Amino acid sequence: MASIKFSNTTSVTAATSINVPLGGSPNPGDLVLVFLLTGNEIVTHQPGWASEFTAAPNPWFKLEGLRTPDAATLSGWYHTWNASDSGSSVTFTFIPAPTLGIGDKDIPNTDALATAIVLDGTSSTAVLEHNIYGTSQDLVSGTIFPPNTHVPAEQLKKPAALAFHVAAASGAAAAILDSDGLSSEVSSGGLTTPNSTLSINVYQRPSSPAGYRPTFSLQGLTSPASIMIEAVSVSDNQPQIYNPPYIEEGPMADNRMMFRYRLNRFFTVLNNGGVFTAVRYQSTDQIAAATQVFTNNQPISATDRASIIASGVGGDFLATS
């Protein structure tokens, strides 16, 4: 059964990075989730981020994200710890927007909250579903909606071993409570600075049924707040697919609209007699000589999953049921 080994929320102010504790070094196979709320739209790079100008692949995968009208941003990240990982914390880096002097918005740093959850990997736990929901306008208790406004979370369609709902608020201090009483709080945190008022609450629901969707109640709002809710479920001891490590390449297209967007390009993982390597542009001879060839979205057996984790080659897993 999927279980939480560690959860914690940490914060930084006017920073260009955030160091997120993991409660000691996770074991290979443990699933690490990080939910990150920033006070503006600054670019975030995950731990071990590699640009298209390096040969190294990216070790962390990104869940869906959302931005509020005031530009606060909620994003989710996941990574299955493997033999090449070490340390008791991870660092997410914020990339300041350059000062161009031509009317662009200059973003030197950001306030941020981050919640880390480490799941025991003994049961081969992997992400099953994820989606995100946000209000189309700011909410004020008793004004736009009645007092103790109810905000429905996004629905999770499949039954899961464990479901998480991350409720984040920007613009005003707010208590975000699960008014249905169907889930329990994992971690929470708040931050008020001259530039940001941020709060984050994470709730869990073990053995969540298909169609699970809690309702959250906003309390204590004294000024408008934007609400973002990210839903993530995990499954254990179930069929999974494997996505090898990847690299981000850009631009997506040769036009102004797509110039800053990137595409994820997956490596191919080759197993040559128990030696795993992540390669790109491999020859047909290399593929033919390999003991096994792993490409993206490929069904993976429990034995091969364990071998990939033990090799430290990277990539990650998604549950399919």
N, C-alpha and C positions, 0 to 999 in steps of 0.2 A: 504494500500500500504506500502511495506517495506520502512523504512526510517532510515537514520543515525542520531543517537543522539549525537555521539561523535567520533572523530578520532584524533590520535596523534601518533607521532613517538618519541621514546626515545632511548638513547644510554648509554653504559657503556664501560669502557676500563679495560683490565686485571682483570676481575671480576669473582666471583664465583656465582653471581646471578644478576638478573635484575628485578627491580620493575617497573611495567607497569601501569601508571595512566589510569583510566577509566572515568575521567570527573565527579567524584562523584559516589556514590553507585548506580549501575543499579537497576531497578525495577524487581521484579520477573516476569519472562517471556521474559525479554530482552535477545537477542542473542549476545554473546560476541565472537568476532574473534580476535585472536592474530597471527600475522605473525612474525616469529623470525629468524633473520639472524645472525649466529655466524661465527667468523673468523677462526674456526677450527672444528674438529669433536668431540668436547667434548660432553659428555652425558648430555642431558637436562631432568630435571624432572619438570612436570607441577605443578601448584599450588595445594596443598593438596595431592601430590603424596603419595601413600601408597604401601609399599612393600608386598611381599607374606607372610611376617612374622607377618603382622598385620591383624586385622579383618576389617579395614576400607576400603571402596571401593574408586576408583579414580573418582573424579568429572569431569575432563576435558577429552575430546576425541581429538585424534590426526588426522589431515589431512595428506595427502601424503607429503613426504619430498624429498629433493634432495641434493647431495653433488657434489661440483666442483672438478676439478683436483687438485686444491691447498688446498682441504679439507674444504673450507667454506661450511656451511650447512644452507639451508633454510627449515624451517618447519612451519606448520600451525596448529592452535589449536582452538577448539570451545567449548563453554559451555553456556547452557541456565540457566540464573540466577534463583535461586529458593529461597524458604523461609528460608533455612538454610545458605544462603550466606550473607556476610556483607563486608563492606569496600569499599573504593574508588580506590583501586589499587589491583593488584595481583602480586605475585613474582614467577618467574621461576628460578629454581636453577640449576647451572652447577656443575657436579660431576667430580672433577679432577681424571685423570687416576693415579693409584698408581705408585710410584717410585720403581720398582722391581729390577732394576740393572741387568736385563738379556736381554737387547736389546729392550725391549718394548718402545714405544714412550711415553714420560712423558708429560702430558698436565695439567699444574697447574691451568689455568684459560683461559678466552677468551674475546676478544672484541665482542660486540654484538649491533645490532639494533633491536628494536621491534616496530611494529605498531599495535595499538589496535583500533578496530572498534566496537562500541556498536550500535546495531540495536534495534529500538523500537519494543517491543514484543506485542503491542496491536493487531497486525494482525496475531499473532501466526506464526511468521517468523521462518523458519528452513532451514538448509543447504540442497540444492538440489543436486548439483554436485560438484566434485572437482577433479582436476588432475594437473599434473606438467610437465614442459618442460624445458630442459636445453641444452646448446650447447655442442656438443661432443668435441669441442676444444676451446681454447681461441680465442677471437676476437680482431682484431686490425683494426681501421679505415684506409681504404685505402691500406691495405696489403693483408689480407686473403680475405676480401670482399671489394667492392667499398666504398668510403667515405659515411658516414651516413648509415652504414649497417642496413638493414632491417631484423628484427628477428620476424618471425610469432609466436604468442602465441598459446597455445594449445586450441583446439576447445571445446566449451561447446555445448552439443548436444541437450539440451532441452530449450524451452523458459522459462525465469525466471523473477521474479519481479525485481531482482537486480543482476548484475554480477560484480565480482571483479577480476582484474588481478594484481598480485603482481610481479613487475619486480625488481630483485635484481642483483647487480653486485659485483664481488669480484676480487681484483687484480689491479684495476685502477679506478680513479674517472671518472664517466661517467654520462652524462645526458641521461636518458632513456625516450623517448617521444613517446606518442601514435601518430604515423604519419598519421593514418587514420582519426583522429579527431572524433572518434565515442564515446569516453569516456572522462571523466573529472577526474583530479587528486583529490584524497581524502587526501593523506598525503605523505610526502617524508622526507628523511633524509640521511645524509652522515657522514662518520667517517673515519679519516685517523690517524693512529698511527704507531709507528715503526714496529708493527707486522701485521697490517691489513689496507687495503683500502676497505671500504664497502659502498654500497649505496643501497637504497631501495625506490621504487616509487609504490604507490598503486593507481589504477584507477578504477572508477565505471562506469557502464553503466545501467541505469534504463530500465526496460522493454526490456531486451535483447532477440532477436529472437533465434530460434533454429539454431544451427550451427554458433553461434557468435564467431568470432575470430579476434581481432584487430592485427595490425602490429606495432611493436615498432622500433624506430629509435635510434641508438646509436650515440651520438655526443660528441666530445671533448676527445676521447680516445687518450692518448699519450703513452700507454704501454698496453700489453695484459690484457684482462679482461674476466672472465667467467660469463656467464649470466644464471640466473635461473628465470623461470616464473611460478608462481602458479596461477591457475584459480579456482575460487570458485563462485558458484551461490547460491542464496537463493530464496525461494518461500514462499508466505504467503497465509493464508486461504485455504490451499490445503491439500489433504490427507497426513497423516504422519505415520511413524512407530516409535516405541519406543524401545530404547536400554537401559536396566537397567544399573546401575553402574557396574563397572568391577574391576578386580584385575589382575595384570600382574604376571604370573607364569613362572618360568624357572627352568632348561634349557628346550628348545624346544625338544631336543633329546639328547641321551647319546653318542654324538660323538663330536669331536673337532670343526667341522664346525658349529654346531648348539648349542654349549654349552652356548654361550652368548646371544642367542635369547630367547625372551619370547613370551608367548601366552596370549591373553586376555581371561579371564574366567569371564563370566557374572554372577552376582547375579540374584536371582529370587525375584521379588517384590510381596509381599502379601498385600492385602487390607483386613483387618479384621474390618468390621463395621466402615470404615473411618480412621482407623489407618494403615498407610503404613510402612512396614518394608522391608529391603533388607536382604535376607538370603541365605545361601548356605547349601547344603546337608540336605534340609528339608525333613521331613517324608511324607509319603502318607497321614497320618492323618492330618498334618498341611495343606497340599494342599487341602484336601477335606473340611476342616473346614473354609477355607478362603472365603471371599465374592467375591474376584477377584484374579486372578493369572496373573502376567505379566512376560513374558519371552522375550529374545532378538528377534529383527526383528518382533515385533508384531504390527499389525495395531492398531492405537489408535484413539479414538474419541476425539472431542474437549473438552467434559466434563471431560473425564478421564485425558486428558493432563493437564487441569487446576487444577484438584485435585492433581495430582502428583507434579506439581510445588509448589502448596500451602503446600503440606506435607513436602517438603524439603528432600525427600528420595533420590533424585539424578537421574542419568541417563540423556539421551538426546534424541533428536528427529531428524529424517531425513524426508524431504519432498519427496514424490514419484511422484509428477507431478507439 
